[in-house]
């Protein structure tokens, strides 16, 4: 079984990545790097 599968596959990994992107967009230090970017 791969690490990807052990972590829960596509659904779990995409959820974690989405939450990470949300945090980046909300953080005042990192947010300016993502202005105008489509994070979808």
Buried (B, 14 or more C-beta within 10 A) or exposed (E): EEEEEEEEEEEEBEEEEEEEBEEBBEEEEEEEEEEEEEEE
